[in-house]
Amino acid sequence: MNGTTWLIDSIHHIVDGDTIVVTRRRDMQLGDDMFGVVDLKPKSIRLVWVDTPERGDHPGYEDARDDLSLWMALSLSKGDVHVVCYESAGWDRLLGDLINSDGDSASQWLMTERGWPAYVKGK
């Protein structure tokens, strides 16, 4: 799956363990000039590889949100975090994954280090 990589410019809200609302930024070249492209409004990113409980009255929801918050805090302490965006996930969300400066994936960390299951379409 090919995606487009953006720098996370700011984090607005960690919704649950697999959804985060961010403002993204990327540099683009047009002719000889470079331009910075920034979201005008925050984008909701649904982590494509992992499946955690949805927000609200679902067991484990707060644990999953705390796990994603921890990954973000650890990753930001080491440098920039990027989001690789793939396609629309419906409900005003984009499918993507978060990648830290070491090249580590939030989805993979949530599955291997925290035990959250992989997302299985239709399940």
FILOLO-53990 format. One record per residue (C-alpha): residue number from 1; x, y, z. Coordinates in steps of 0.2 Angstrom, whole numbers, plus 5000, padded with zeros to 4 digits. Layout:
N
> seq, u, v, w
> NUM, X, Y, Z;
...
! end
This chain:
123
> seq, u, v, w
> 1, 5000, 5000, 5000;
> 2, 5008, 5017, 4995;
> 3, 5004, 5032, 5005;
> 4, 5009, 5050, 5006;
> 5, 5020, 5056, 5021;
> 6, 5016, 5071, 5031;
> 7, 5025, 5079, 5046;
> 8, 5013, 5080, 5061;
> 9, 5013, 5099, 5064;
> 10, 5002, 5098, 5079;
> 11, 4991, 5086, 5089;
> 12, 4974, 5091, 5093;
> 13, 4966, 5076, 5101;
> 14, 4969, 5058, 5104;
> 15, 4952, 5051, 5102;
> 16, 4955, 5032, 5106;
> 17, 4969, 5019, 5104;
> 18, 4968, 5020, 5085;
> 19, 4962, 5037, 5080;
> 20, 4971, 5054, 5082;
> 21, 4967, 5071, 5076;
> 22, 4982, 5081, 5069;
> 23, 4987, 5095, 5058;
> 24, 4999, 5089, 5045;
> 25, 5012, 5098, 5035;
> 26, 5023, 5094, 5020;
> 27, 5035, 5103, 5008;
> 28, 5031, 5103, 4990;
> 29, 5041, 5109, 4975;
> 30, 5033, 5119, 4961;
> 31, 5045, 5123, 4948;
> 32, 5061, 5130, 4956;
> 33, 5051, 5135, 4972;
> 34, 5047, 5125, 4988;
> 35, 5030, 5128, 4996;
> 36, 5024, 5122, 5013;
> 37, 5007, 5114, 5013;
> 38, 4997, 5114, 5029;
> 39, 4980, 5107, 5033;
> 40, 4968, 5122, 5036;
> 41, 4958, 5111, 5048;
> 42, 4963, 5096, 5058;
> 43, 4962, 5079, 5051;
> 44, 4957, 5063, 5060;
> 45, 4968, 5049, 5056;
> 46, 4963, 5031, 5059;
> 47, 4978, 5019, 5062;
> 48, 4976, 5007, 5048;
> 49, 4984, 4991, 5055;
> 50, 4978, 4990, 5073;
> 51, 4961, 4988, 5081;
> 52, 4957, 4995, 5098;
> 53, 4940, 4998, 5107;
> 54, 4931, 5014, 5101;
> 55, 4929, 5028, 5113;
> 56, 4914, 5029, 5125;
> 57, 4907, 5015, 5135;
> 58, 4918, 5001, 5128;
> 59, 4930, 4990, 5139;
> 60, 4948, 4995, 5136;
> 61, 4945, 5011, 5128;
> 62, 4954, 5022, 5140;
> 63, 4969, 5009, 5141;
> 64, 4970, 5010, 5122;
> 65, 4970, 5029, 5122;
> 66, 4983, 5030, 5135;
> 67, 4994, 5018, 5126;
> 68, 4993, 5028, 5110;
> 69, 4997, 5044, 5121;
> 70, 5012, 5035, 5128;
> 71, 5019, 5031, 5111;
> 72, 5016, 5049, 5105;
> 73, 5025, 5056, 5120;
> 74, 5040, 5044, 5119;
> 75, 5041, 5047, 5100;
> 76, 5040, 5066, 5101;
> 77, 5054, 5066, 5115;
> 78, 5066, 5058, 5102;
> 79, 5061, 5069, 5087;
> 80, 5047, 5072, 5074;
> 81, 5033, 5061, 5070;
> 82, 5026, 5058, 5053;
> 83, 5010, 5051, 5047;
> 84, 5009, 5041, 5031;
> 85, 4991, 5043, 5024;
> 86, 4983, 5030, 5013;
> 87, 4965, 5034, 5009;
> 88, 4948, 5039, 5016;
> 89, 4942, 5029, 5030;
> 90, 4924, 5037, 5030;
> 91, 4917, 5046, 5044;
> 92, 4929, 5061, 5040;
> 93, 4944, 5050, 5044;
> 94, 4960, 5046, 5034;
> 95, 4968, 5029, 5035;
> 96, 4986, 5031, 5040;
> 97, 5000, 5026, 5052;
> 98, 5011, 5036, 5063;
> 99, 5030, 5034, 5061;
> 100, 5043, 5041, 5073;
> 101, 5061, 5047, 5070;
> 102, 5067, 5029, 5072;
> 103, 5056, 5023, 5059;
> 104, 5045, 5014, 5071;
> 105, 5026, 5012, 5068;
> 106, 5013, 5016, 5081;
> 107, 5002, 5002, 5075;
> 108, 5016, 4989, 5076;
> 109, 5020, 4995, 5094;
> 110, 5002, 4995, 5100;
> 111, 5001, 4977, 5093;
> 112, 5018, 4970, 5099;
> 113, 5021, 4980, 5115;
> 114, 5004, 4983, 5121;
> 115, 4995, 4967, 5114;
> 116, 4981, 4976, 5104;
> 117, 4975, 4965, 5089;
> 118, 4977, 4968, 5071;
> 119, 4963, 4976, 5061;
> 120, 4954, 4963, 5051;
> 121, 4942, 4971, 5038;
> 122, 4924, 4966, 5041;
> 123, 4927, 4959, 5058;
! end
